[in-house]
Amino acid sequence: MRTARKVSITEFGSADKMKLETIELPAPAPGEVQLRQTAIGFNFIDVYQRKGVYPLPLPTGLGHEAAGIVEAVGDGVEQFRPGDRVAYMNAGLGAYADYRNVPAERLVSIPGGVSDEQAAALLFKGMTAQYLLKRTHAVKPGEIVLVHAAAGGVGQILCQWAKALGAFVIGTASSPEKCAIAKAAGADVTIDYSQENWPAALLEATGGKKANVVYDSVGKDTFLKSLDCAAPFGLVVLYGAASGPAPAIEPEILNKKGCLFLTRPSVFPHNADPAVFRENAADLFAAIAQGVVKASIGAKYKLAEIVSVHQAAEARATQGATLIIP
């Protein structure tokens, strides 16, 4: 048994519902690895889960991703040994902890050239960008790519990586300040989608051409106009709903807009198979090591400051990735 600290909630609500408790952590069970966590990633889904927007069985831990050092391995674990640097993004809720046991099949090795902090800051967001750019639609040189919310965590990575793949990248954001962030991330053109005529600005920037693929994580505020911005036989990828759920449409509208394709994917099914997960993670880590994907770490907090982490996020007082350092 080892003494460990973890954050848990017994009821949904405000940030102060999270409590840091001390527990006795057992030795790893067969198939498990015990980690000393060195960096924990924060994602806004953590806020939604804490508030009960996405209800969870209570009591529950919070947090989806972290990096750390292997302390011990359970029976049957052969691919990891004490001292290995590893990371995860989908090993069950509970990443807000200094030590924890996780299934070995949900871990990936962190290669040299990638720091623990980079891995914790980029794994969840970077793996989202990876499947969007490589699997949902394999971006090719010369294609026009439209990225909504391009100043956000995933949006910036999409801009960086799509540009490296040779695409012409158009990034949208909700303010001139955020457009500047998207531009710095690699967007060739930025557009303020809070302006009513923003699709016209896209056509002006491209000489009348529409996007081969549209990556839309905004939802309600952008979705219908996203359909207007996709080229004939183009793909609209709805992978989030920051402004609220996208409105329902009749399938026939896809025909009228240019025989469009529409999909609603998510990161976890794309990485449910451990072998595929590790293959995708290796692709991401290579992009990080090569400087294609960069970690913009805006703030670091101690585990005991977890309430402040959530309060800052909800107040939109953060920029870049937020890390929790146990």
Steps between C-alpha positions, in 0.01 A plus 500: 500500500612854424359830620368706211305819446212529257219741415144373519143628501195361678255746344485708184532875511750781540877462504512485878315168488837343414684368803861387529512185708770265620451131430685172534587386149539123465770331298416475130269213411580259217518696176543831683787746542552731796606850400661793676338774298721791399260712293121492464309650211188712542219492243175694503305174496619471863286805583195357324537173689548675834185708444293201393449617142637157410372300800726241661435242772590654835735512678755542224846624424568746220761545228577309181872533428837504672865409468715330757758246604429130546547408867381138491331254266240233565513139391492447126636843409797451272524815288579739787742497791574732794662823386328514161345832396142453386181693428129429458182680401222245549575274794184571697425821686737590779802671346483767771732310734865475593509119485254265333463154352402479133455218249826439316315473168401868526859624535742622236874545541630857481797511262814704542452849362155532661475623858246383757342845494470496121339157514249600768416827327461354152387138515121544518488804270773370271339159460178678404685695233680184388188302417334803340795568269611144431194275531174695472650681203856443381608856428702535179730775373310778330166431664303778665429427865260705712557482876241653732604610849854516366629678810396216729717212613400256225455780248858622533633147455281450194639821348861403575472146374280566196743769388789254536304255284491758223146627535377856458355564846214736578444549872195657656460641849253717689710817539789687338723403794428131453548534124852626574566186707379283212722688258801443724411129509537473125171600340556661159182704539292574807133598512289631788192276491308736728462720189182425307662474156798286594444238223541781245837582658604138448412509130685828461812352662498194273400662172157339517609152600338309785658264752572135433441433868342704778591421862218636717517478880275803556166347398190716523656831399694373198357172375254616232754742356760226513285316245517810279881505523563139390594432138292259292557146632675658799487378858360682803634357824293594804710396798381732777228738613662791683209732420234232543378201298491545124149534358338195346490491121323301234740272311388654172678825589833320456404430140394857435818643651722296266467129578680558830616244752426556869642315800494529879809317632672502840845418631433199724351261239790585269742385771304220666733230371828511699717429195333774296525738797875446522542539124309829505691621806832422331389714207415787735822470700701506178326822401579648842865394487533652151352830618195467275266494801593735781378513857380842605491464878327802644484415870612242754323424826563271794258215560383677817398796282254302288206725594691799360568307178130454433408851606758651264378284212137590555591869517683457166809637673736245348692477175668192363515174690458483876707246690465366852830403661453261795 
